[in-house]
């Protein structure tokens, strides 16, 4: 269960394309196309903007505002939230990168794709999240269903109904799922609570793992860990 990030396309928009004036919105084509023929839209602190995204494009959001993102086709392409303290309502999307801090993202469609939380203190809520990769601190991801959820920072929170794989490699993270296939804990002082769990790989220190129901295969090392496993 390596916590590796998916490879990004060689046709990705150059990094200089995201160097925007603060409080602006820009839609950029993945293959270097023009920005949908529209100039950046300034967003004030109290503004509420409606932005349309397109499959196969990159949508950059910067600044602090309430933003509703509408989808033109089936789903958004890649969405980059680089501003701080923004609230974004987002339909189904392929990839979401949150590099700013203090943001809230609410998924309104069938689900969100791969999410990277690189800033601090942001929240993502959706029905389904394909994958969450957290490298910042104090973030929160909540979903009814998910594929992979991993936290590499500190004091992050993961809340799932059904999850395939969880990995905690940071410090003082809190991961919970009603049902989880496999969980790896390599960090320290993390807390894991599952209703059901099949496989637990534990190699950190001073972690607390609680499984309420189910037969768990355990491979454990480290010091000061507490396992509360109820086996049927």
C-alpha positions as CSV (number, residue, x, y, z in Angstrom):
1,X,0.0,0.0,0.0
2,X,2.6,2.6,-1.0
3,X,1.4,6.2,-0.6
4,X,2.5,7.2,-4.1
5,X,0.9,9.9,-6.2
6,X,-0.4,9.2,-9.6
7,X,1.8,10.2,-12.5
8,X,0.7,13.5,-14.1
9,X,0.6,13.9,-17.8
10,X,3.6,15.3,-19.7
11,X,1.1,17.7,-21.4
12,X,0.4,19.3,-18.0
13,X,0.1,23.1,-18.1
14,X,3.4,24.7,-17.2
15,X,3.8,25.9,-13.6
16,X,4.1,29.5,-14.8
17,X,0.5,29.4,-16.0
18,X,-0.7,29.3,-12.4
19,X,1.1,32.5,-11.4
20,X,-2.0,34.6,-11.2
21,X,-2.9,37.8,-9.5
22,X,-4.4,37.0,-6.1
23,X,-8.3,36.7,-6.2
24,X,-8.6,35.5,-9.7
25,X,-10.1,32.6,-11.6
26,X,-8.7,31.1,-14.7
27,X,-9.6,28.2,-16.9
28,X,-6.7,26.7,-18.7
29,X,-6.7,23.9,-21.3
30,X,-4.7,20.8,-20.4
31,X,-3.1,20.7,-23.9
32,X,-2.1,24.4,-23.8
33,X,-5.3,25.7,-25.3
34,X,-6.5,29.3,-24.6
35,X,-8.4,30.0,-21.4
36,X,-11.9,29.5,-22.9
37,X,-11.7,33.0,-24.4
38,X,-12.4,34.7,-21.0
39,X,-10.2,36.8,-18.8
40,X,-9.5,36.0,-15.1
41,X,-12.5,36.8,-12.9
42,X,-11.7,38.8,-9.8
43,X,-13.3,37.5,-6.6
44,X,-13.7,39.6,-3.5
45,X,-14.0,38.3,0.0
46,X,-17.8,38.5,-0.1
47,X,-18.3,37.5,-3.7
48,X,-20.0,34.3,-5.0
49,X,-18.9,33.2,-8.4
50,X,-20.2,30.5,-10.7
51,X,-17.5,29.0,-12.8
52,X,-18.0,26.3,-15.6
53,X,-15.5,23.5,-15.9
54,X,-14.8,21.3,-18.8
55,X,-13.6,17.7,-19.1
56,X,-9.9,17.7,-20.2
57,X,-9.2,21.1,-18.8
58,X,-7.5,22.5,-15.7
59,X,-9.4,24.9,-13.6
60,X,-7.4,27.1,-11.3
61,X,-9.1,28.8,-8.4
62,X,-7.2,31.4,-6.4
63,X,-8.3,34.0,-3.9
64,X,-10.9,33.9,-1.1
65,X,-14.5,33.6,-2.0
66,X,-17.6,31.3,-2.3
67,X,-17.4,29.5,-5.7
68,X,-20.0,27.2,-7.3
69,X,-18.4,25.1,-10.1
70,X,-20.7,23.9,-12.8
71,X,-19.8,21.1,-15.2
72,X,-20.4,21.4,-19.0
73,X,-20.1,17.8,-19.9
74,X,-19.7,14.6,-17.8
75,X,-17.2,15.8,-15.2
76,X,-14.5,18.4,-14.5
77,X,-10.9,17.6,-15.4
78,X,-8.3,18.8,-12.9
79,X,-9.2,21.5,-10.4
80,X,-6.5,23.4,-8.4
81,X,-7.6,25.3,-5.4
82,X,-4.7,27.6,-4.6
83,X,-6.4,30.3,-2.6
84,X,-7.2,30.4,1.2
85,X,-10.4,30.3,3.1
86,X,-12.6,29.7,0.1
87,X,-15.7,27.5,-0.1
88,X,-16.1,25.6,-3.3
89,X,-19.1,23.5,-4.4
90,X,-17.7,21.0,-6.9
91,X,-19.4,18.4,-9.2
92,X,-17.7,15.2,-10.3
93,X,-14.1,15.8,-11.1
94,X,-11.0,13.7,-12.1
95,X,-8.5,15.3,-9.8
96,X,-8.5,18.0,-7.1
97,X,-5.4,19.7,-5.8
98,X,-5.8,21.9,-2.7
99,X,-2.6,23.8,-2.2
100,X,-4.1,26.7,-0.2
101,X,-5.2,26.6,3.5
102,X,-8.5,26.9,5.3
103,X,-10.6,25.9,2.3
104,X,-13.9,23.9,2.2
105,X,-14.8,21.7,-0.8
106,X,-18.2,20.1,-1.0
107,X,-18.7,17.5,-3.7
108,X,-22.2,17.6,-5.2
109,X,-21.9,14.9,-7.9
110,X,-21.5,11.1,-7.9
111,X,-18.0,11.5,-6.5
112,X,-14.6,13.2,-6.6
113,X,-11.5,11.6,-8.2
114,X,-8.0,11.8,-6.7
115,X,-7.5,14.5,-4.1
116,X,-4.2,16.0,-3.0
117,X,-4.5,18.1,0.2
118,X,-1.1,19.9,0.4
119,X,-2.1,22.9,2.4
120,X,-3.4,23.1,6.0
121,X,-6.8,23.1,7.7
122,X,-9.0,22.3,4.7
123,X,-12.1,20.2,4.6
124,X,-13.4,18.0,1.7
125,X,-16.8,16.3,1.8
126,X,-18.3,14.1,-0.9
127,X,-20.4,10.9,-1.5
128,X,-17.4,9.1,-2.9
129,X,-13.7,9.9,-3.1
130,X,-11.5,7.7,-5.3
131,X,-8.2,8.6,-3.5
132,X,-7.0,11.1,-0.8
133,X,-3.4,12.0,-0.4
134,X,-2.8,14.4,2.6
135,X,0.6,16.0,3.1
136,X,-0.5,19.0,5.0
137,X,-1.7,19.4,8.6
138,X,-5.1,19.7,10.2
139,X,-7.1,18.6,7.1
140,X,-10.3,16.6,7.1
141,X,-11.8,14.3,4.4
142,X,-15.2,12.7,4.8
143,X,-17.0,10.4,2.4
144,X,-19.5,7.5,2.4
145,X,-17.2,5.4,0.1
146,X,-13.6,5.6,-0.9
147,X,-10.7,3.8,-2.5
148,X,-7.5,5.0,-0.8
149,X,-7.1,7.5,2.0
150,X,-3.6,8.4,3.3
151,X,-2.3,11.0,5.7
152,X,1.4,11.9,5.8
153,X,1.0,15.1,7.8
154,X,-0.1,15.8,11.4
155,X,-3.5,16.0,13.0
156,X,-5.5,15.1,9.9
157,X,-8.9,13.5,10.1
158,X,-10.3,10.7,7.8
159,X,-14.0,9.7,8.1
160,X,-15.4,7.0,5.8
161,X,-18.3,4.6,5.6
162,X,-16.7,2.0,3.3
163,X,-13.0,2.3,2.5
164,X,-10.7,-0.1,0.6
165,X,-7.3,1.1,2.0
166,X,-6.1,3.5,4.7
167,X,-2.5,4.6,5.4
168,X,-1.4,6.8,8.3
169,X,2.3,7.8,8.1
170,X,2.3,11.1,10.0
171,X,1.7,12.1,13.6
172,X,-1.5,12.3,15.6
173,X,-3.8,11.6,12.7
174,X,-7.3,10.2,13.2
175,X,-8.7,7.6,10.7
176,X,-12.1,6.0,11.0
177,X,-14.2,3.8,8.7
178,X,-17.2,1.5,9.2
179,X,-15.6,-1.0,6.9
180,X,-12.0,-1.1,5.7
181,X,-10.1,-3.7,3.7
182,X,-6.5,-2.9,4.9
183,X,-4.9,-0.3,7.1
184,X,-1.2,0.6,7.4
185,X,0.1,2.7,10.3
186,X,3.7,3.8,10.1
187,X,3.5,7.0,12.0
188,X,3.4,7.8,15.7
189,X,0.5,8.6,18.1
190,X,-2.2,8.0,15.5
191,X,-5.7,6.8,16.3
192,X,-7.6,4.3,14.1
193,X,-11.1,3.1,14.7
194,X,-12.8,0.6,12.3
195,X,-16.1,-1.3,12.5
196,X,-14.6,-4.0,10.4
197,X,-11.0,-4.5,9.2
198,X,-9.4,-7.4,7.3
199,X,-5.6,-6.5,7.5
200,X,-3.6,-4.3,9.8
201,X,0.0,-3.5,9.2
202,X,1.4,-1.6,12.2
203,X,5.0,-0.4,12.5
204,X,4.8,3.0,14.3
205,X,4.9,3.9,18.0
206,X,2.3,4.8,20.6
207,X,-0.6,4.3,18.2
208,X,-4.1,3.2,19.2
209,X,-6.1,0.9,16.9
210,X,-9.6,-0.3,17.7
211,X,-11.6,-2.7,15.6
212,X,-15.2,-3.4,16.8
213,X,-16.0,-6.5,14.7
214,X,-14.3,-8.9,12.4
215,X,-11.3,-11.2,12.0
216,X,-8.2,-9.2,11.6
217,X,-4.8,-10.3,10.2
218,X,-2.2,-8.4,12.1
219,X,1.5,-7.7,11.5
220,X,2.8,-5.4,14.2
221,X,6.1,-3.9,15.4
222,X,7.1,-0.7,17.1
223,X,6.7,0.3,20.8
224,X,3.9,1.5,23.0
225,X,1.1,0.6,20.5
226,X,-2.4,-0.4,21.9
227,X,-4.5,-2.8,19.9
228,X,-8.2,-3.3,20.8
229,X,-9.3,-6.1,18.5
230,X,-12.5,-8.0,18.9
231,X,-12.4,-11.3,17.0
232,X,-15.5,-13.2,16.1
